[in-house]
Structure formats: C-alpha cells, structure tokens
Amino acid sequence: MTDQDTQYEAVRSRDARFDGEFFFAVETTGIYCRPSCPAVTPKRHNVRFFATAAAAQGSGFRACRRCRPDAVPGSADWNARADVVGRAMRLIGDGVVDREGVTGLAVRLGYSARQVQRQLTAELGAGPVALARAQRAHTARVLLQTTGLPVTEIAFASGFASVRQFNDTVRTVYATTPTGLRAAVRATRRTATPSAGIPLRLAHRGPYHAGAVFDLLRREAVAGVEEVSGPPGGRTYRRTLRLPYGTGIVAVDERAGDPGRASAVHPGGWLDARLHLTDPRDLTTAVQRLRRLLDLDSDPYAVDERLGADPRLAPLVAARPGLRAPGAADPEEYAVRAVVGRAAAERLVRAYGKALDAPCGTLTHLFPEPAVLAQVGSGPGPAPGSESGSGPGPGPESGSESGFEGPLGVLTAALADGTVRLDPGVDRDDAQEALRALPGLDARTIAEIRARALGDPDVVPPGVDVPDTWRPWRTYALHHLRAAEER
C-alpha cells in the first residue's frame, strides 16, 4: 500500500492484514503503531506513515506500548522480493550487520556500502545500521521480558557494542529504561534462562494452516536432528540448529484449533515456541531461520485472493485458507537432503553429524556441515550407505556410494568453497545457475532447492504444466495440489 489515504483507511478500520507492511506515527503523541492498534484513531493530519519501524524510530517516534509494533510479522515483501532491497532485508534479519557490519552486508550483496545505504534509505527511510538497531531493540525487549539474564548480558546478547548504546536505544525506542521495560511484565514471566529455554510467540498474519505444515515436517523429519510428537492438532516440532555463535534446540507447538478437525487452522495470531540456546546472541538469527522454515512472514490474503480466483484452485483454497509454503531452517542442509533423500540423510547424521554436548531426548546431533562432507567425499572413508532412501523425502532418493562421490560430493564441495551460495541474501537466479553447473544435479532437485532453501514463492518443477495466472504464487499453488492429493 503506497497511497497514504488508503493506508489511513487501514488504520481507521484497524486492519491487521497490514501489520508489518507499514507503520503509522502520531505527531501529537510521538508514538508509532501497527495499523491494527486498538487505541483511538488519530486525526489524519496528525499521522505520518513509514515503511519500517526503523524509519519511524529514526524520525524520533517511540514504540506504542499497547500494540507493540516491533513484534508484528515481517513484511511479506522481504521474503518474496529478489531485488537488492529484499535480499538486504533478509540478511539483516539473519543478523549479518551485527556480525559483519555494513561492509560485510555489502560484500554479500555485491554492491558498495554506499550503494546499499542509498537504496535502503531511499525505499525504506532507514539505512542498514538503523534497521539492525531496530532489530536489536526488539531482541533486547524479548530477553528483558522473558528471561532472568542480567541486563549487561542482554545488552551484548542483543548485538549492542556497549551497555551505554544499549541503554540509549531502549530509552529512545521504548521511552523507558531496560529496568523499567523488564518491570512492565510480571516476574513469573521472567524465569527463562538459556538452559531452560526462551519462550516466544512467533506472530503471523491472517489464517495459518498449521496442520499441513506439521504433516510435511513429520514426513521429512531426519532422526537425530528433528522430531514431531503428539496427535494431529496438538503436535510439537523440535529440531537442532547450527548457529553463528553456538547451537540451539527449538520446539514449536502446532496448537489445537477446532477440536473436531484433525488439522488445526489458526485464524491469526502466533505459534508458541521455545528456544534453548548455548549463546543468547543467536536469538535473532534463530528466530528468523525458524520463521523462514514455517513461512510465517507470508501474506495469505494476497496468495489466497490470487489463487482463489482460479476455478481449479478455488475449492482447494477454500478448504485450506492460509496454506503455507515451508522453507528451510538451514538452506545448505536442505540442499544436501534434497540430493540424498531422508534415509541417506539419517545415515549422514549418524556418521558425520556433530553430537550435541547435552542430547535432548531423541535430538542428538547437528546435521553435518558441507565442509565436513566435502572433506570425507574427497578422501578415504565410508560412504553413507548403498541402499536407496526410504520415506517421502524431497528430491531424488539416492544414498549410494557413487551418489556420495558424485552429486553429493560435488554439491558439498561447491557449498564449502562458496561456488554455490544459498544464504538469505543470495540472488536466486545466480544460485540456480551455479547449481545447474554442477554435474549430476537434476532439474527437479534444483527446483526444490530454489523453492525451499531459497524461499522462492513462484517455482514450478520441470514437466509440471501450470497457468501463468497463478504467478507469482505458483509454489503455493503446487502445495495446494499436493495437499489435495494426500487426502
């Protein structure tokens, strides 16, 4: 929505469909909000509109304490767009600016730091430093209000360079001190620690068809790394994560909807999750990777409106409103799994995965890094197995020794040396061309990697005939067709 009068109508009607798509600020109060804020609607001439929370903060507005605009789902544009702004936003969300600075962000994007600054500021009203600062402020609030960590630890865990910078940012964004922000919630909610886990509410806009997502996660789960437990409608998905500063274990609840239905459909809101991190600095990155896996930043209204207009898809969309297109928590891991299949992936975990220092139930390992598999594939040592993979995993089911030395060895070597990049900021077309240049990778597997590891919402595997009217949501359309066939 670019027309400000239209945006104001969304604010006036408290339309939650646009939460995260834009923000509005009230000049008379100095506060910025999400469009669905329940407060009294301000007069039009007192309202300003911003593309990001960082832009509102940069103009001197502080976050509303009623609607918590920093906690809304991210804009669906950042996951769908393939241009430099969309790629930059995905990298910033993954914590690249905190870890590598603006220079590192620019190198990943293939632009100069000045060009990145100029493009982000022109479109979003804030540069990479301001956008990362807003993200750090949100991380700090979550840690202050959900954990018992000392304030000094939270400052550095949130990505701030100093306690003073942390204090100044919290005062600017929330108009209170870190201690005051912590005191705003009951003490009973601040019992979490890195060992006990950090409780989270992973927000999403519109309906969320959790049943189909958890069905897919259950079918694909690799033993030792993932598990799905519980009955349909009340399942919990758990997995291990390799993160920049340490490791993590995440648990996400499907949450029961209508007790009379096997598949829960969320009318809107959030999924409950809990993160166990060895280093709290990984919180932001872990949350963003989980959101990509569960496709929580999608815009189901736009997807369902386009696909629901097609006679073939209309009954499927009506039956499963808010059906999502899951991505990947670790793009490189998914690419390997797409090549070898589920059964061979489990053998790779047992043979080459890094064992957790403290196993948690059936979760015992991290999925092996490409560099480890590339080193094994280039030297003597046992291959992952000779029998074919079993189970409905994605991509070709090849776990033979020749497969390890062939497509798997070629892929892991390319991932390890950077010939193939699958990080959130990569150009999807460039990544696809790099994958096509690898011998042994078939076109269908490459399409699966593009859809899942790179989060492309408009992928069609070769040999599948679909109309152009399903653009730009053909990935979602195929999920609807597959879900209908599985009934």
Secondary structure as UniProt FT lines:
FT   HELIX           4..12
FT   TURN            13..14
FT   HELIX           16..18
FT   TURN            20..21
FT   STRAND          22..26
FT   TURN            27..30
FT   STRAND          31..33
FT   TURN            35..36
FT   HELIX           44..46
FT   STRAND          47..50
FT   HELIX           53..58
FT   TURN            59..60
FT   STRAND          62..63
FT   TURN            65..67
FT   HELIX           69..71
FT   HELIX           76..80
FT   HELIX           84..93
FT   TURN            94..95
FT   HELIX           96..109
FT   HELIX           113..124
FT   HELIX           128..146
FT   HELIX           151..157
FT   TURN            158..159
FT   HELIX           163..174
FT   HELIX           178..183
FT   HELIX           187..189
FT   TURN            194..196
FT   STRAND          198..204
FT   STRAND          208..209
FT   HELIX           210..220
FT   TURN            223..225
FT   STRAND          226..229
FT   TURN            232..233
FT   STRAND          236..242
FT   STRAND          247..253
FT   TURN            259..260
FT   STRAND          265..266
FT   STRAND          269..277
FT   HELIX           280..282
FT   HELIX           283..294
FT   TURN            295..297
FT   HELIX           300..308
FT   TURN            311..313
FT   HELIX           314..319
FT   TURN            321..322
FT   HELIX           331..340
FT   HELIX           342..352
FT   STRAND          354..360
FT   TURN            361..362
FT   STRAND          363..366
FT   HELIX           370..378
FT   HELIX           401..403
FT   HELIX           404..408
FT   HELIX           409..417
FT   TURN            424..425
FT   HELIX           428..436
FT   TURN            439..440
FT   HELIX           443..452
FT   TURN            462..463
FT   HELIX           468..470
FT   TURN            471..472
FT   HELIX           474..485
//
